[in-house]
Amino acid sequence: LTNDPSSLQHLIGVGMLGLSNTALVFVLSVAMMAVLSPPLALMVLVPFPLIAVMINRVGKSVYARFRAVQDHYGVLTDRVQENLSGIRVVKAMVRERAEEEEFAALSGEYMRRSLSLTRAQAAVIPGIGLLAGLGLGSILYVGGRMVISGSLTLGTFVAFNAYLAMHVWPAVSLGWVLNLVQRAAASLERIREVEAEAAEETGGGGEPFRQGDIDVSHLTFAYPGAASCALSDVSLSIPAGKTIGLVGPTGSGKTTLVRLLLRLYDVPSGSIRVGETDLGRISRSSLRAEAAVVSQEPFLYSDTLAANISFGREDAGPEEIEEAAFLAGLKPDLETFPRGLETVVGERGVTLSGGQRQRAALARALVRRPRLLILDDPFSALDAETEEAILVRLREEVGRVRDCDWICVFDGGRIAARGTHEELLGRDGFYRDMARRQQIEENLGIRD
């Protein structure tokens, strides 16, 4: 969408100025020609129905082709951004030549679409000029006959042609403005599509978040366009102040439940309650102000480490940022950074390791002191020793899964089992297999 606002800006700025000038000159010139010779003035307007038909047909072509150019430009820039962000992977896999060839192919397609757009745009002004020229020739012929017959004086005809010459430029300028309008219309549609996807009520509507038990009752949910449900008849209760562990294989529904708790998607009415309030009635801004989530793949901005940690709480002081970094296990790493917390981490945290990015995201969540803390496998890139050290510091706030007050095992979008760590170890199933595998990895010093 980088170029789309520019298209709108061009139309609103230069385009509107040109359109107003064109309209003013056109109206005044036609009015003066009507005063001098009404029959010839009517002839001036004869080509305009044909011009309108041509504008409609060519305009649709310009719109479609510009939309195709912008869509492909987005694909091209996304590919460049991915390669720059993942340059280490590209080099490690010796993919430089292949990526260069793919970029060349994408660039070639972009050039082909751009040339197609240019050809469509190039037809507008000459087409309007041709129709206007035919009208001008007809007027010269008819007007000349009128002068010869004596029904029109030569001086009046000369004055009429002077206004007619003023009238030609607005007709040609109309084609230029048409190109701007169609380009801006295509850009506006793309912007509206993005706004429609991101639109949600985050303002003052809804009730404020109040801490209380979270009750999930017979929750069934499917992502838009999905053929199957991500969650099916899920029911559980999370008492306030307690720690609940959600475990299960990939795609079992854990992350989906987290997204619904944060209202990243609309929740079926009555399926989730916080205290006595339906989650759907709580304003998103109020809910998210009191909640924090740390995902397996955190996002960091190209800014300092301190700015990333305080991103969700701009009034956080240096001491609070340092405390959050300590709790997240970042203190040993800060000593190796050239400027400590003021070190710039690069785009998406490219200068940090996977574990450092996860710990920075954890510190960002902790500095907010949320009432609801959600950890979506945030220690996947850490070794067992580092993970244990972090959890020791957080023991009063959160423990690892086996220390949770209660554990739910998800499988296929349903809760397959629930209970304490000891209870689940006594049953056959995913949880006991997972616990045994992790125990072997810890004994051998192995980490996935």
BAPAVEX-121064 format. One record per atom (N, C-alpha, C, O): x, y, z. Coordinates in steps of 0.2 Angstrom, whole numbers, plus 5000, padded with zeros to 4 digits. Atoms other than C-alpha are relative to their C-alpha. Example, Ala and Ser with C-alpha at 12.3 -4.5 7.8 and 13.67 -1.06 7.14 Angstrom:
BEGIN
500449945000;506249785039;500450065000;500950055003;499649944999;506849955036;499650055003;499950115004;
//
This chain:
BEGIN
500449945000;500050005000;500450065000;500250125001;499649954999;501550115000;499850064995;499850124996;500149955005;501150204983;499250025000;499150074996;500749985001;499250204985;499850075003;499450115000;500149934997;499150354997;500350064995;500050114995;499749955005;500250444984;499650024994;499550074992;500549995005;498950414971;499550055002;499250094998;500549964998;497650494981;500250075001;499850125000;499749944999;498750634986;500150044994;499950104993;499949975006;499150674968;499350024997;499250084994;500749985003;497250674963;499750065004;499550115001;500349954996;496750784978;500450074999;500150124999;499649945001;498150904975;500050034993;499650074991;500049985007;498650924957;499449994996;499250034992;500650025004;497150834950;499450055001;499150074996;500649954998;495850944959;500150074997;499750104995;499949935002;496751104954;499950004992;499650044989;500150005007;496851044936;499249994998;499050024993;500850015002;494950984936;499750075001;499250094997;500449944999;494351154943;500250054995;499850094992;499849955006;495351254930;499749984994;499550024990;500350025006;494751144916;499250015000;499050044995;500749995000;492951154922;499850084999;499350104996;500149935000;493051344924;500150034993;499750074990;499849985007;493851374907;499549974995;499250014990;500450035004;492651254899;499350045000;499050054995;500649974999;491051334906;500050074997;499550094993;499949935002;491651514902;500050004992;499750054989;499950005008;492251474884;499349984997;499150014992;500750025003;490551384880;499550065000;499150074996;500549954999;489551524887;500150064995;499750094992;499949955004;490451654877;499949984992;499750024988;500150025007;490351554861;499250004999;499050014993;500750005001;488451534864;499850074999;499350084995;500249935001;488351724865;500150024993;499750064989;499849985007;489251744848;499649964995;499449994990;500350045005;488451604839;499749945003;500049895003;500350064997;487151484847;500149934996;500249884998;500050075004;487151354832;500749975000;500849915001;499350024999;489051344832;500249975007;500549925008;499950034993;489051324851;499749945001;500049895005;500350074999;487951174850;500449954996;500549904999;499650055004;489051094837;500749995004;500949935004;499450024996;490551114849;499849955005;500349915007;500250054995;489551004861;499949934997;499849885001;500150075004;489250864848;500549955002;500349895003;499550064999;490850764851;500049985007;500349925009;499950014993;490650764870;499649935002;499949895006;500250074999;489450604870;500549954998;500549905002;499550055002;490750514860;500650005005;500949955007;499450004995;492150574872;499849975007;500249935010;500250034994;491050514887;500049934999;500249895004;500050075001;490850344879;500849975000;500949925004;499350025000;492750334876;500350005007;500749965009;499849994993;493150394894;499849945004;500249925008;500350054996;492050264901;500449934999;500549895003;499750075002;492850114891;500750005002;501049965005;499350004998;494650174893;500150015007;500649985010;500049994993;494350224911;500049935004;500449925008;500150074997;493850044916;500749964999;500949935003;499450035002;495449984907;500650025004;501049995007;499549974996;496550104916;499949985007;500449965011;500150024993;495750064933;500249935001;500649915006;499850075000;495949874930;500849995000;501149955004;499350015001;497749884924;500450035006;500950015008;499649974994;498350004938;499949965006;500449955010;500150044994;497549894951;500549944999;500849925004;499550065001;498549744943;500750025002;501149985005;499349974999;500149854944;500150005007;500649985010;499949994993;499849894962;500049945004;500449935008;500050064997;499449724967;500749964999;500949935004;499350035001;501049654959;500650045003;501050005005;499549964997;502049794966;500149985008;500649975010;500050024993;501549734983;500349935001;500749925006;499750075000;502049554979;500850015000;501249985003;499349995001;503749624973;500350025006;500950005008;499749984994;504049724988;500049965006;500549955010;500050054995;503549595000;500549954999;500949935004;499550055001;504749474992;500750035002;501149995005;499449974998;506149594994;500150015007;500649995010;500050004993;505749625012;500149945003;500549935008;499950064997;505649445016;500849984999;501149955003;499350025001;507349415008;500550045004;501050015006;499649964996;508149555017;500049985008;500549985011;500150034993;507449495034;500349935001;500649925006;499750075000;507949315030;500649994996;500749944994;499350015004;509649355022;500449955003;500849914999;499650054997;510449235034;499849934997;500249894996;500350065003;509349095028;500249994993;500449944991;499850005007;509649135010;500749984999;500849944995;499350015001;511449135012;500249935003;500649895000;499950074997;511448975023;499849944995;500149894995;500350055004;510448885010;500350014993;500049974988;499749985007;511448954995;499550014995;499549984990;500549995004;509949024988;500050074996;499550104993;499949945003;510649184981;499850014993;499450054991;500250005007;510549144963;499349994998;499050024994;500750015001;508849074964;499550065002;499150074998;500449944998;508149224973;500150064995;499650094994;499949955005;508949334961;499649994993;499350044991;500450025005;508149244947;499250015001;498950034997;500749984998;506449254956;499850075000;499350094997;500149934999;506649434959;500050034993;499650074991;500049975007;507049464940;499449984997;499150024993;500650025003;505549364935;499450055003;499050074999;500549964997;504449464947;500050084997;499550114996;499949935002;505249634941;499750004992;499550054990;500250005007;504949574923;499250004999;498950044995;500850005000;503049544926;499850075002;499350094999;500249934998;502949714935;500150054994;499750094993;499949965006;503749794919;499449994995;499250044992;500550025005;502449704908;499450035002;499050064998;500749974998;500949764918;500150075000;499650114998;500049925001;501649944919;500050024993;499750074992;500149985007;501849944900;499350004998;499150044994;500750015002;500149884898;499550065003;499150094999;500349944997;499550024910;500150064996;499750104994;499849945004;500550154900;499650004994;499550064991;500449995006;499750104884;499350025000;499150064996;500749974999;498050124891;499950075001;499550104999;500049924998;498450294898;500150044994;499950094993;499849965006;499250344882;499550014995;499550064991;500550005005;497650314872;499550065002;499150084998;500549964997;496650434883;500050074997;499650104993;499949945003;497350604878;500050014993;499650054990;500150005008;497550574859;499349994998;499150024993;500750025002;495850494858;499550065001;499150084997;500449944999;495050654866;500250054995;499850094993;499749955004;496150764856;499749994992;499650044989;500350015006;495550674840;499350024999;499150054994;500749985000;493750694844;499950075000;499550104996;500149925000;493950874848;500250034994;500050084992;499849975007;494950904832;499549994995;499450034991;500650015005;493550824822;499550055000;499250084996;500549954999;492350944830;500250074998;499850104995;499749945002;493551084827;499950014992;499850064990;500050005008;493651044808;499350014998;499250054993;500749995002;491751034807;499850075001;499450104997;500249934999;491551204815;500350054995;500050104993;499649965004;492851284804;499650004993;499550054990;500450015006;491851214789;499450035000;499250074995;500749975000;490151264794;500050075001;499750114998;499949924999;490751434801;500250034994;500050094993;499749965006;491651474785;499450004995;499350064992;500649995004;490051434775;499550055002;499250094998;500449954997;489051544787;500350074998;499950124997;499749945002;490351684784;499950024993;499750084991;500049995007;490251664765;499250024999;499150064994;500749995001;488351664766;499750075003;499250095001;500149944997;488351824776;499649995007;499450055010;500450014994;487351744791;500550015007;500250025012;499549994994;488951774802;500650044998;500950034992;499449955002;490251914802;500649975001;500749925005;499350035000;492051874799;500350025007;500649975010;499849994993;492451964816;499849965005;500149945010;500350044995;491251864825;500349935000;500449905005;499750075001;491951704818;500750005003;500949945005;499350004998;493751754822;499950005008;500349965011;500150004993;493151794840;499849935003;500049905008;500250074998;492251624841;500549955000;500649915004;499550045001;493751534835;500550015006;500949965008;499649994994;494751614849;499849975006;500249945010;500250044994;493651544862;500049934999;500149895004;500050075002;493551384853;500749975002;500849915004;499450024998;495451374855;500149995007;500549955010;500050014993;495251404873;499749945003;499849915008;500450054998;494051264874;500449934999;500249885002;499650065002;495251134866;500449975006;500449915008;499650024995;496451124881;499649975006;499849925008;500450034995;495051084894;499849934998;499849885002;500250075002;494550934883;500649955001;500549905003;499450044999;496350874883;500249995007;500449935009;499850014993;496650904901;499549955004;499749925008;500550054997;495050804905;500349935000;500249895004;499750075000;496050644899;500549995005;500549945008;499550014995;497450684910;499749995007;499949955011;500450014994;496250704925;499749935001;499749915006;500350075000;495350544920;500549955003;500449915007;499550054998;496950444922;500250015008;500249965011;499949994992;497250524940;499449975003;499549945009;500650024996;495450484945;500049925000;499949895005;500050085000;495550294939;500649975004;500549925008;499550024995;497250274948;499850015007;499949965011;500149994993;496650354964;499449955002;499449935007;500550054998;495050244963;500249935001;500049905006;499750074998;496050084962;500450005006;500349955010;499649994994;497150144976;499550005006;499649975011;500549994994;495650194987;499749935001;499549915007;500350074999;494850014984;500549965004;500349925009;499550044996;496449934990;500150025007;500149985012;500049984993;496550045005;499449985004;499549965010;500650024996;494750015010;500049925001;499749905006;500050074999;495049825008;500449995007;500249945011;499650014994;496449835021;499650035006;499750005012;500449974995;495349945032;499549965002;499349955008;500650044999;493949825031;500349945004;499949915009;499850054996;495049685037;500250025007;500249985012;499749984994;495849785051;499450035005;499650055011;500449964997;494249875056;499749965006;499549905006;500350034994;493649835074;499850065005;500250115005;500249954995;492849935088;500550005006;500449955010;499550004994;494249985100;499950065004;500350085008;500149944996;493550145106;499750005006;499849955010;500350004993;492550195121;499449955001;499149955006;500650044999;491050075117;500249945004;500749915004;499950064996;490749925128;500250025008;500350075009;499849994993;491049895147;500749995001;501149964997;499250004999;492749915155;500149935003;499749895006;499750074997;493749755160;500050005007;500350055010;499950014993;493549695178;500249935001;500049884998;499750074999;494549555185;499549965003;499149985007;500550064998;493549395188;500249944997;500649934993;499950075003;493449215184;499850004993;499450044991;500150015007;493549175166;499649934999;499949885000;500450065001;492149045161;499949994992;499650044989;500150025007;492148965144;499549955000;499649895003;500650055000;490548875140;499849984993;499650024989;500250035007;490248765125;500250044994;499850064990;499849955005;491348875114;500249964994;500649914994;499950035006;491348825096;500250064995;499850114995;499749945004;492348935083;500349974994;500749924994;499750015006;492848925065;500350064997;499950114997;499749945003;494049045056;499650024994;499349974991;500449985006;493149145042;500349964994;500949964992;499850045006;493249035026;500249935001;500449904997;499750064999;493848885035;499449945000;498849965001;500550055001;492948715031;499949965007;499349935007;500150044994;493148645049;500150055006;500450105005;500049964994;493048715067;500750005003;501049945003;499350004996;494648765076;499949985007;500349955010;500250024993;493748745093;499349974999;498849994996;500750035000;492248625096;499849985007;500149945011;500350024993;491248625112;500550005006;500549955009;499550004995;492648685123;499750045006;499450095006;500349974994;492148725141;500649995006;500849945007;499550004995;493348775155;499950065005;499650115002;500149944996;493448895170;500750015003;501149975004;499349984997;495048995175;499850055005;499750115004;500149964995;494849065192;500550065001;501150054999;499649954999;495549235196;500649995004;500549965010;499450014996;497349235202;500349934999;500849915003;499750065001;497649055196;500349994994;500350044989;499650015006;498848985183;499749944997;499749885000;500350055003;498048875170;500549984994;500750034990;499650025006;499148775157;499649974995;499249934996;500350035005;498548735140;500549974995;501050004993;499550035004;499548605131;499649964994;499049954995;500350045006;499248495115;500550014994;500950054994;499650005006;500048465098;499850064996;499350104997;500149955004;500148595085;499450004996;499249954993;500749995003;498448655078;499549975004;498949955001;500550034996;497548585092;499550055003;498950035006;500549944998;496648755096;500350045006;499950095008;499849964995;497748825110;500050084998;499850125002;499949935002;498248985101;499350034998;499250094999;500749975002;496449005094;499650025006;499350085006;500449974994;495749015112;500350065003;500050105005;499649944998;497149145116;499750064996;499650114999;500249955005;496549245101;499350025002;499150085002;500749994998;494749235107;500050045006;499650085007;500049974993;495149285125;500250074999;500050125003;499849935001;495949445118;499650044995;499750094993;500449975005;494549475106;500350024993;500150074990;499749995007;495649465090;499549984995;499550004989;500650025004;494049385083;499450005004;499450005010;500649994997;492249405087;499849935004;499949885001;500150064996;491749285101;499249995000;498850035000;500750015000;490049195100;499750025006;500050015012;500349974994;488849275112;499949955005;499649895004;500150044994;488849195129;500449945001;500449915006;499550064999;490249075126;500650015005;500949975007;499549994996;491549165136;499850065005;499550115002;500249944995;491249275152;500650015005;500949975006;499549974995;492349375163;499650025006;499350085006;500449994995;491549375180;499349994998;499149944996;500750005002;489749415176;499950034994;499350044991;500149965006;490049505160;500249964994;500749924994;499850045006;490049425143;500650044996;500650104996;499349985003;491749445134;499850054994;500250104993;500249955005;490849525119;499850065001;499850114997;500249934998;490249665129;500550045003;500450105004;499449964997;491949715136;500350034994;500550004989;499749975006;492749845125;500749974999;501149955004;499350035002;494349785116;500550045003;501050015006;499549964997;495349935122;500149995007;500749985010;500050014993;494949905140;500349935001;500749925006;499850074999;495249715139;500850004998;501149975002;499350015002;496949725130;500450055004;501050045005;499549964995;497549865142;500149965006;500649985009;499950034994;497349745156;500349934998;500549895003;499850065002;498049595146;500750004996;500850054993;499450005004;499749545139;500149934998;500049885001;499950065002;500249405128;500749994997;500950044994;499350015003;501949335123;500049944996;499849884998;500150065005;501949225107;500749974999;501249995001;499350035002;503249105101;500450034995;501050034995;499749965005;503649215087;499950085001;499550104997;500249934999;503749395094;500250044995;500750034991;499849945005;503849555084;500350055004;500150085009;499649944997;505149685088;500150054995;500150044989;500049955005;505249855080;500850024999;501250015004;499349985001;506849935073;500150065004;500150125002;499949954995;507150035088;500549975006;500849925005;499650024995;508150025104;499649945004;499049945004;500350054996;507849875116;499650035005;499050005007;500449974995;507249995129;499350024997;498850025001;500649985003;505950065117;499549944999;498949954999;500450065002;505349895112;499749975007;499149955007;500350024993;505149845131;499450045002;498950025005;500549954997;504150005135;499550014995;499150064996;500549985005;503149995119;499350005002;498950045000;500750004998;501549945128;499850055006;499350055008;500149964994;501850065142;500550065000;501150055002;499549945001;502650235137;500250035006;500850075006;499849964994;502650305155;500549955004;500749985010;499550054996;503850155161;500650045001;500950064996;499449974999;505350225169;500649954999;500549894998;499450045001;507150165167;500049945005;500249885003;500050054995;507050065184;499549944998;499749884999;500550055002;505449975178;500249964994;500149904994;499750035006;506249935161;500549955002;500549895000;499550044998;507749865169;499849945004;500049885004;500350054996;506749765182;499649944995;499749884996;500450055005;505649685167;500549964997;500549904995;499550045003;507249645158;500449955004;500549895002;499750044995;507949565174;499649945000;499849885000;500550064999;506349455176;500049964994;499949904995;500050045006;506449405158;500649974998;500749934993;499350045002;508249345159;500450044995;500950004992;499649965005;508949485148;500750035003;501150054999;499449964997;510249555161;500749974998;501150014996;499350035002;511749435156;500150034993;500750044991;499949985006;511449485138;500150084999;500550104995;499949935001;511349675141;500750025001;501050074998;499349994999;513149665147;500449994994;501050024993;499750015006;513649605130;499850054994;500250054989;500249955005;512749735120;500450065001;500550085006;499549945000;513749885115;499750065004;500150105007;500349944996;512450015123;499549975004;499050015006;500550024995;511449905134;499350004998;499149984992;500749995002;509649945134;499950054994;499350054991;500049955006;509950085121;500349974994;500350014989;499850035006;510549955108;499550004995;498949974997;500650015005;509549965092;500049934998;500649904996;500050085002;508949785088;499949994993;499949934991;500150015008;508649815069;499349984999;498949975003;500750015002;507149775059;499849935002;500149885001;500350064997;506049635068;500549975004;500549915006;499550034995;507549615080;500549964997;500749915000;499650055004;508649545067;500749995003;501049945002;499350004997;510249585077;500049955007;500549945009;500150044994;509549475092;499949924998;499749914992;500150075001;509549285093;499249995001;498950035004;500750024999;507849195094;499850005007;499350035009;500250004992;507949175113;500050075002;499650085007;500049934998;508449355115;499350044998;499150085002;500649965002;506949415105;499449975004;499050025006;500650024996;505749305115;500150035007;499550045010;500049974993;506449365132;499950084999;499650115004;500249935001;506249545125;499350015000;499050065003;500750005000;504449515121;499749985007;499250015009;500250024993;504249435139;500150065004;499650085008;499949944996;504949595146;499550054999;499350095003;500549955002;503849705136;499349985003;498950035005;500650024997;502349605143;500050015008;499550045010;500050004993;502949605161;500050085002;499850095008;500049934998;503249795161;499450035001;499350095004;500749975000;501449825159;499649985006;499150015008;500350034994;501049725175;499249984999;498850015002;500750025002;499449645167;499749965005;500049925009;500450054996;498049565176;499949934997;499949885000;500150065003;497949435163;500649994995;500750034991;499450015003;499649365157;499949934996;499849884999;500150065004;499549235142;500749994997;501050034993;499450025002;501149145138;499949954994;499749894996;500250045005;500949065121;500749974997;501049994992;499350045001;502548945121;500650054999;500950054994;499549955001;503749095124;500749985001;501150025000;499350034998;505248985129;500249954995;500749914996;499850065005;505348875113;500750014998;501049964996;499349995003;507048955108;500550005006;501150025005;499650004994;507748945126;500349935002;499949885001;499850074998;508848805133;499649995007;499450045010;500350014994;508148725149;500250045006;499950065010;499749974994;509348805161;499750085000;499650105005;500349935000;508848985155;499350005001;499150055005;500750004999;507048945155;499849995007;499450025010;500150014993;507148875173;500250065004;499850085009;499849944997;508049035178;499550055000;499450095005;500549955001;506749145171;499449985004;499150035008;500650024996;505349045179;500150005007;499650015011;499949994993;506149055196;499850075002;499550085007;500149934999;506049245195;499350015000;499050065003;500749995001;504249235189;499549955005;498949955004;500350064996;503749095202;499350035003;498850005003;500649974997;502549215211;499450024995;498950034997;500549985005;501649265195;499849944995;499349934993;500250065004;501749105184;500649955000;501249965001;499650065000;502548935184;500049964993;499649984989;500150045007;502948815170;499449955001;499149955006;500750045001;501548695165;499949955006;499449955009;500150054995;501848565178;499950035007;499650005012;500149974994;501748695192;499350045000;499150075004;500749965001;500048765185;499549975005;499649915007;500550034996;498548745196;499649954997;499349915000;500450055003;497648655183;500250004992;500550054990;499850015007;498048595165;499549974996;499149924998;500450035005;497048565150;500449984994;500850014991;499750035005;497548455136;499650004994;499049984994;500449995006;496948505119;500249954994;500849934994;499950055005;496748385104;499450014995;498950004996;500549995005;495848425088;499550055001;498950044999;500449954999;495048575094;499549995006;499150035008;500450024994;494348495110;500449995006;501049985005;499650024993;494848465128;500049935000;499549905002;500050084999;495448285128;500149985007;499949925009;499950024993;495948285146;500250075004;500450125002;499949944996;496148405161;500149975007;499949925009;499850024993;496848395179;500750035002;500950074998;499349984997;498448425189;500649964996;500449924992;499550045003;500148375183;500149935002;500249894998;499950074997;500248225194;499449964997;499549904995;500650035003;498448175188;500149984993;499949924991;499950015007;498848185170;500649954999;500649914994;499450045001;500548095172;499749925001;500049884999;500350074998;499447945179;499649974994;499349924995;500550025006;498447935162;500449994994;500950034993;499750005007;498947875145;499850064996;499250084997;500249955005;498948005132;500650054999;501250045000;499549965002;499848155125;500450035005;501050045005;499649964995;500348245141;500549965003;501149985004;499550044997;501248095149;500549994995;501149994997;499550015005;502148065132;500450065000;501050064999;499649945001;502648245131;500450015006;501050035006;499650004994;503248245149;500649965000;501149985002;499450055000;504348095147;500550024995;501150024996;499649985005;505048165131;500450065002;501050065001;499649944998;505548335139;500449985006;501050005006;499650034995;506248235154;500649974997;501249985000;499550035004;507348135142;500550064998;501150064998;499649945002;507948305134;500350035005;500950055004;499649974995;508348385150;500649965003;501149995004;499550044997;509348235156;500650004995;501249994997;499450005005;510348235140;500250074998;500750074994;499849935002;510448425138;499850024993;500250064990;500249995007;509548425122;499450055000;499050045005;500549955000;508348565117;499850014993;500250024988;500250005007;507248565101;500150074998;500050094992;
//
